[in-house]
Amino acid sequence: MPRIGDKAPNFQAITTQGNINFPEDYIGKWVILFSHPADFTPVCTSEFMTFASLEDKFGKANCKLVGLSIDGLYSHIAWLRTIKDKIEFNGMKNIEVKFPLIEDITMEVAKKYGMIQPGESKTQAVRAVFFIDPESIVRAIIYYPLSLGRNFDEIYRALIAMQTADAFSVATPADWNPGDDVIVSPAGTCGVADERMTSTDGLDCKDWFFCTKKLDKQEVLDTVLKN
């Protein structure tokens, strides 16, 4: 499976939105590539409805969604039609899934991305989430077991946090959300460490290695949410 910092493995695939050449078709965009165990299963249905309802929100953060399971194209189409026509969940109904869902009955893509975890299932993909940046580099990976539905607030938070770190050359602390203080890289020399403790310069330093600063929420959103 690819690791953080690796180039996203390439593949060509048939999807519910036509053929794709990945990741080349998505150069310049962030992508969340995610797998689910099977069509016509309840946890997966709840997840797809949630992702579909949030697609525009992710789109404003320059991020495309791409799903995958080890099912055929016609199964995908039938399932997505059923979701739109019959399923209501968490106040959502008449939900149309417009992002591509990959057919992967050969398991080629799932194996290439390490989505098959034999201890969990040899024939179903776990709930993997790959964050891939505009240069096709894997930036973060989250795995969930078959029984656990994903936390979509966290997926979105992680996306915005990584984009903020890139744009402002900072790091984000635990539970960070836009508007919270960000972390400044630790001092790399004794001289800088001393300066951190003797000069404020907009920093709040608890010690030479732990310094935070304010980053305005609107500035973050104006920078990240460009679309």
GIRA-V611616 format. One record per helix or strand of 3 or more residues. SS is the DSSP state (helix for helix, strand for strand). FROM is the first residue (numbers start at 0). LEN is the number of residues. If there is no record, write none. Layout:
# GIRA-V611616
SS_FROM_LEN / SS_FROM_LEN
This chain:
# GIRA-V611616
strand_10_5 / strand_17_5 / helix_23_3 / strand_29_6 / helix_41_12 / helix_54_6 / strand_62_7 / helix_72_14 / strand_99_4 / helix_107_5 / strand_126_6 / strand_136_8 / helix_151_17 / strand_181_3 / helix_189_9 / strand_203_4 / strand_209_4 / helix_216_8
